């Protein structure tokens, strides 16, 4: 299993938070201002501050914690609740407009989980809304988003680099709203996306009544496959992200034995069982996910079932190098492998401007050179 403590969380903070999420009554360990700030930073960076406060309200697990820390958590939770209200109103409007144009999106990741897994508004912080659409409707959706006031952050950059177009707009109360429109399920792997295409995901999709008649999301099995693989695909660049593990924790606890069995066989078939097993066992280590003894043993014995466990490599350069190798190895032809590396090394200019925050396009050649030399550095040092 991946070593969680190497990714910006110290052992004392990890032990403290794990105890909290087990529901233990946790006495605050001392009066160190530095430790208090570290706890707050981890909760904020990993987007679990509202969750911890919710656990406090439910089970009084934070007895004797510093009042300043609890006040900071309440402030974050309030901000997230306000953001959620603004986002919900806008999301319903966008989905309704899409329905009028014959566009049937599938909500994925954080927004979908917020309305299907979490018990209260504002407990699932996120930076954007992810919508999967039929590939042939990409231009129609882009046109619609611009009509209703959204600006595109970057256009399509090729299926191997980024299969999404991102849009943003300033909304009510100063909340900027972001939509990522995906024409395939994953940016991390074209073979993964081919195995979970929009038509078959739509056949199994389930409604989200709270968001209106044009709101649907992935089935539990598909959602868990995606959540586990999404975590693996981003691990080299971002390390562990606890809110993603909590999504997995809630998904697993809400699934039937038949669904878990179907998930296991599908993950094996897609050759991502190693990464999926690591994700679920990591969620269990953090959040005490309830797993049957038999299922837990199956996961543990499957950690090395395939090469996908290589996505969960400690060390950023090593992880990036192994991810690049895995992506190329999954592709069927040398032509596709060439396209993969070409798109990653030489993206469209607008993508580069967005990715690096370039203010003056005259500096574009420098950033292309930087991207190329970084790839060489990863190849040598990773």
Steps between C-alpha positions, in 0.01 A plus 500: 500500500622856435675678781259775600727683744743618233250739342503814716333349808718442807453187707357684806240678286416179315448310826287781641272523197462125463385482862247778435353324198476176697272695735738499795484786748832670428669719758701784348874416531656812654495869417747524212389772257706334224318170548161675503587670171622173349170330585302786348717501185454126447124521551476789256735360235330161504151657500385313812451789743117500468498123545700516822272769638198287406650208694553736794136607494382139470721330757685770695834352392691828532466560871744757641629598156613866475205731447698692236536181295132413535405852394725470194331171410156657540602786271616259230182293536282810471686613187451159342128499583458841336698389195281190476180705499631726223630205299178305535286778358735546204538127438126446485473785249781363280357147505155631408643699207692195382183292504330757275783448249481122517822467702497222761808530722621266773616667820818344640734527797449759774174664399325169442633362828389811686136426409506121519744401777543783749239561772507880499556793263852638491682189624659425161722796401609511135635748250274422202209305358593206276262403223552211258328550165470319168814576301303610193330773706824671608459802273131535585579506871786748453268730306233475771744576781622812322141610437421493872803705592784253556854554374709201397827463690645284225360320200526130423866398520483146356368177647841402639571826684164624620162380382317793654418860438488721809265796546470764771267787593473738794180425686300629794672605824834510322505122444676406176342193346699249298375225269723232353330348198645155427460317171649183653495382860872529578788728410745248642436209263340463159465119540317554831265743328438257215405233753249739661351686207226761527225279343551209739544729802175672403322163480591435864471860627274587793294815559582778747148629580624793710655662191209465260391276215825532300729395785647154509822341614697178472377175647670397824727250324605746230544779755731287716708389200537862396573631850776244555657553160469878518693496827769281342527719190562814707717344769838579340414868464294566813572225750222380725181706517293398800165621371539257208561218746191605694296480178626144457423424865138612460456322168624168633289518818190574292542209257344157519705179496388440141615848396839452666539164330413656163747782567778253585452299181476813284820642652676169430370499142622860446839418657470769766437271795830585671428873501140440611604271785753757620239776493241308705753372754642851536149636560449232763828594672388861524127476556442152642295388199292194579619211283406137533791275591475319169495817290786654697712188446420503127615860475819441693594205280428708188736792564748356251237358266605722209727789405250766609650502851796680338283812484528517880874559511666697778709787372365754251754442221476121532122519496489724192742273313307184586169661408640601158626145445167347602300734277715414198503128575120492517467633145473254215712660227823699465302771320286553810810500720659767282185711524501457879851636541460769234184641658657498845824667390352751254148597609302776325608853590177583681545198726857611579380851586241351738730235647788733587313827547695666219431874478709573191476251212852599393618270781325195351823358343668509840216301659501243220875456557440471873236230439737306274799521735285404798393186312865416437582563865220268612623231260852519642427556871163333548 
